[in-house]
Amino acid sequence: MGLKVFVTRELFPFTAGGIGRVIANMLMTAPEEDRAEMAILYVGDNVEADAFAVAHPGVTFLAWPHSRFQQVDERGEIFPPMPAFTHSMLHWESVHVLQGLLELERLKGPLEYVEFVDWGAPAFAATQEKLLGSALTTATLAVRLHTTDSILADFEPRVQSVHGLNLFDLERKALADCDLIVGQIAPVAEAFRVFYGFSEEEWTPRLRLHAPPVLLDTMQPVTQTTMIDDTTPLLFTSKLQDIKRPDTFIRGCIQFLRDRPRYQGNIVFLAHSFDVSYQEYVISLVPEDLRSRVVFARGVTGAAREKSISGAVCVFPSPWESFCLAAYEASLSGAACVLNAENPAFGPGSPWRDGYNCSTFDGSAEDLGRALC
């Protein structure tokens, strides 16, 4: 048996991001004997090995920041430097990831399984080296479907660029040449296949479905949804990002406040915000007479965050998610979840059932207002 490696730029509890949480949940729920055969290749320099060992005991950890890139590696192989990749820095980073995997192999022996994220095509160089028979020939190379940058671009207003076009090719090529594709929900995996134009014959035999475990940090899962009244807050818990549709959330909530004047609760953004101008745009959508009812609760983490979510109506208006761990966490904590039914992660074939474990709307602000009523 060889090492099973997860390649990532995110890792809970050290960084924000759903990908990091998915990987951490898999590590935390693995039996002790399995963790001894698991490893993290962390593409960054802000996580210390000692701190990682406390959070994930028994798991091998290798920090692989960009500064460790070698133009000539331990085997005497020559690699192009970052400036040579003028079309996409992420192409170079996949070469850097390949070097990290070879270093793990040198330190720990043959690798059995390597799981890459799909965003940014970190699997690209490794898959090509395996096809050439030059490296990782005995390892199974898998790509987990979180969400590629190309799919994000399809849902967000972006200016077309050479980088974006090249990244589309890199992400698709990584999916085309990996040994396994790990989908988290069947309808989402099918949406990926259609988006990239793969035939069922080349996609389905390599597809494996594996939903990650869902964990709460400070609460026990509950068996029923919280009781809702006219003071229950309306929460947006996703990242403040266009694809998460905070504008749909705020417009639908404003309509709800107008339609149901006896409602006295607040609209709360319990979300990471990385773009001040985008946050100002969202605030600008709120009429002056309702500004005091909209709260941006930044920096709320841990037990306080879970408690806030557990007693709220949590709205997830995004038209696209690969899984949406946050929605499952909210539901397990007791929150009433309102979901965009046009999202493949929430629609037919998913675990979500309107009127049973959630309420759904058609993706529009108008229908969100109706669903809240």
N, C-alpha and C positions, 0 to 999 in steps of 0.2 A: 504494500500500500504506500502510495506517495502522498505528498502534501496537497491539500485543497486550498487554493489561493483566491482571495477576493481582492480585486484591484479597485481602488476608490480614491476620490478627492475629498470625500465627506465621511465623517465617522462620529456617531453619537457616543458619548456625551460631549465630545470636544468641539464639534462644529454644528452649525445649523444645516438643515436640508433633509428631505425625506429619504434620499438614497442612503445617506449615512445611518438613518434610523432603521431602515429595512435590513441592512447588513448587520448592524448591532443586534437587532432582535434575533436574527438567525444564530449569531454567536452565543447570545445569552441563553437561548433555549436548547443549544446542542449539549448532549451528555458530555461529561468530563473526558471520557475516553476519546470522543470524537474531536473535542477541542484540541487535543494534543496533535491532531493531524491537520489542523486548520491554520491558515496564515492570512495576514493582511499586508498587502503592498500598498502603502499610503503615499500618494503622490503629493507630498507637502512636507513642511518642516515645523509645523506648529503643534505637533503631538509628540510628547516625550515617551520613550519606551517604558519607563517606570510607571508613568501615569496610565498608559495603556494596560500594563500588566495588572493594575489594581481593578480597572473596569472590566477587563476580559482575561481573567487568569487562564493560563495554559495555552493560549493562542500565540503563535509566532507572529512577531511584528517587525516589519522593516520599513522605516521611513525612507522615502526615495524622492527628496526634493530635486528640483532642476539642477542645483549646484553639483549633484553627483553624476551628471552626464559625463561620459568619457568619449572623446573622439577615437581613442584606441583603447579597447577593453582588455580584460585579463587574458583573453585568448589571442590578442594581437589583431582582432578584427577592427577595421576602420569604419567609422560612422560619420555621416555629414553633420556639420554643426547646425545650430538653430537658424542662423541667417541664410542657409542654403534653401530653406523651405519658405520661399516667398509667397506661396499660394495659401498656406495654412500652417500656423504654428502648431496646431493640434496634430498634424501629420508628424512633425518632429517629436511631439510629446509621446505619440504611440511608439516611436523608436526608443525613447527614453524609458517607457514602461517595459518594453522588450528587454532592455538592459537590466532593469530591476528584477524581472523574472529569471533571467540568466544568473543574476547574483544570488537569488534565493535557491536556485538549483545548485549552484556551487557550494552554498553554505549548508543546505539541508538534504541534498540528493534530488532524484527525479521528481518532477511535479506530476500529479495524477490528474488534477482538475483545476482549471483557471476560469473564474467567472469575472467578466468585464461588465461595466455599465455600457449602455448604448450611446449616451450623450458624448459627442466629441470623438467617437471612434477610437478609443484607446486600444481596442483589439486589432487595429488594422495591421501594424507591423508584425505582430506576433503571428497572425493568421497567414501572412505572406511568407514568413520564414518557415512556418510549418509546411506550407504547400511546396516550398522549394526543397524541403528535406534538410534544412540547415540548422533548425533548432526546435525544441519542444515537440519532437516527433511522437513521443509516447503520451503526451498530455491531451486531455479533452478540453478544447477551448470553447467556452460558452459565452453568450451575450445575453444579459437579462434586459427585458424590455421595460425600462423606466419611462423614458421619453427622449427621443433624439432632438437635437437642435433643429433639424429640418422640419420635424412635425411642429415644434414650437413656432417656427417661422411661418408655417401654414395657417396658424391661428392668430398671429400677431402682426400688426402693421409695421413692416420692416422695409428698409431700402435694400434692394438687391445688391449683392456685392460678389466679387471674385471669391472672397473667403467663404461666403455662404454657399455658393455653387460648388466649390471644391469640397466643402464639408459634407454636403449632401452626398456626393460621390463616395467619400471616405466612409461615412456612416453606413451607406447601403452596401459597400464592398465588404465591410466588416461583418454585416449580417449575412451576406451571400457566402462568405468563405469560412465562417465559424462552424464548429462541429455540432453545437446545440444552440437552440434559441429557447430561452426561458421566459415564457409568458406568465403573467400573474393572474389574468382573467381571460377566458377564451374569446369573448367579443373584442377585447382590446388587441389581442394577438392577431385576430382576423383583420382588424382595422389597420394594423401595421402592415400586414401582407398586402392588402389592397393599396395602401398609400405608396409602397415601394414597388408595386407591380410584380411581385414574385408569383410564380405559378404555384398551385397547390402541391404539385409533384415535387418541387424543390424546397418547399417550406414545411409542409405538414410532417414528413418523416423526421425532421430535426427538431420539431417543436415539443417542448415539455412544459406542462402547466404546473406552477408551484407558487401558491399565494404565500407571502411571508407571514410569520406569526405576528399577532397584534398584542402588544403589552401596554399596560398602564404602569406608571412609575410609582404613584403614591396612593392609589385607590384599588379596591377590589372591583372586578366587573359586576355590574348590577343586572337584575333580571327584568326590570321594567323601566320605561321612560319616565322622566320627571314630570310631575303635574304642571301644566301650563296655565297661567292666568294672565291678566292684563298688565302685569309688571315684569313678566319673564323677558330678560334681555334677548336681543337678536344679535348673534355673533357671526363675524367673518374671521375665521382663524387661519386662512391660507396666506401665503406670501402676497404682498401687495405688488402684483404683477399683472400685466394686461391679460394673459391667458387665463388667469384666475377670475377675471371679470368682476372686480370690485365695483365698477360702474353699474353693472346690472344689479348687484346687491344693493347699492345705495338707492338706486332709482326704484327698485321694487319695494324696499323698506319705506321710502318716502310715500309711495302710493298707499301702502298699508296704513301708515300713520294718518293720512288724509281720509281713508275709507273707514277707519275705526278710531274715532277721536277719543273713545274711552280708554284706549291703550295708553298706559303711562310709563312703559319701560323705555330703555335706551337702545340705540343702535351702537354696537361696540366693535371696533376693529382690534382684535387680539392677534396682530399679525406682524411679521417681519417687514420692515420697509427699508429699501436700499436706494430709493430714488426720491429725493425731496420734491422735485418738480412734479412727479407723478402723484405723490401724496397730495400736493396742493391742488392738482387737477381734480382728484376725487373729492376733496373738501369743497371745491367750487360748485359741485353738483348739488350741494345741500342748500335749500332755501334758507334765508336769513332767520326766519322765525322758528326754524327747527335746529339751528346750529348747536344749541345747548343740549340737544338730545343725542348728538353724535360724539362718541368718545373714542380717541385713539389711545389705547392702553399699551404703550410700548414697554418692553422689558419685563413683562410678567412671565415667569417661568415656574417650573416645578409644581409643587402642591397647589399654589395659588392659581396657576393657570388651569390645572385639571379641575379644581373645584369650580372655577368660573364656567368652564365648558359644561360640566355635569348638570348645572342648573339652568341651562339656556336652550334656545332654539339656534342651532348651528346651520348656516346656509352655505352650500357649496355650489356656486353658479357656473363653475368652469365647464366649457364644452368638451374638455379633454383631460383625462387623467389616465395613468397607466394602472393605478390601483387606488390611490388616495387613502393612505394609511390614516390621515387625520380624521376622515369621516368614520372609519371603523373605531378609532380610539374614542371619538365623541360619542358614538352610539353605545359602546361598552361602558362608558362612564355615566350614561343616563340621559344624555342630551337628546332632544328631538331634532332629527336631521331632515333638512329640506334640500333635495338634490335636483340637478339638471338632468332630466330624463334623456336629453339628446346626447349626453356624454356616454360613450360605450362602456365606461367603467361602472355606470349607474343604471343602465338600461336593461332590456331583455337579455337574459342569459347570465346576468350578474347576480350576486347574492341579495341585492336590494329589491324589495317588493313594496310598491306604493300602498299605503294604508296598513301595512303590517309592521315593517321596521323602519319606515321613512315616509315622507311625503315628497312628491315630485312635481316639477313644473316643466314647461316646454322650452326653457332657456331664455325667455323674454322677461323683461322687467314687469310687464303687465301681468303675466301669468304667475310670476313670483309673488306679486302683491295679492293675487287671488289665493294662492296656496297658503300664504301666511294668515289670511283671514279665515 
